């Protein structure tokens, strides 16, 4: 029971101290699950994010569920998911009543602008780290560039781009193996 409480608190801390959604949570997931807890490797976490992006639902919840399952199977998945969601629910319920009052406040708008810039910097830093871990050869670099161009240039769904990249990598691997 103590282990489940520890999992809940760890994921609640991630949910409480991150802003900007699932992708912005990557640094906290990495710190808590890889560096502090040692529950998963960074490669595992990148895989969970990749799968979480392709499956229905919210990325942060998907990653929490996958990681919780890895730690303590089904009960761990439920506890981790509840942990990451709980702070968001409490904060949203508390803010819902007062946000409209402050929505036109210039200082509040500037504060949100600053938070968005900070989240963007965190995301850029993590994307560079993921790039360094994931793109290790020319084929992977080409697949990444093609996927980027498809999503940004041709407005292809990121889910389709990820699936095509996975298929391309598997086909290339099978060809190389022959």
Secondary structure, 3 states (H helix, E strand, C coil): CHHHHHHHHHHHHHHHCCCCCCHHHHHHHHHHHHHHCCCCCHHHHHHHHHHHHHCCCCHHHHHHHHHHHHHHHHHHHHHHHHHHHHHHHHHHHHHHHHHHHHCCCHHHHHHHHHHHHHHHHHHHHHHHHHHHHHCCCHHHHHHHHHHHHHHHHCCCCHHHHHHHHHHHHHHHHHHHHC
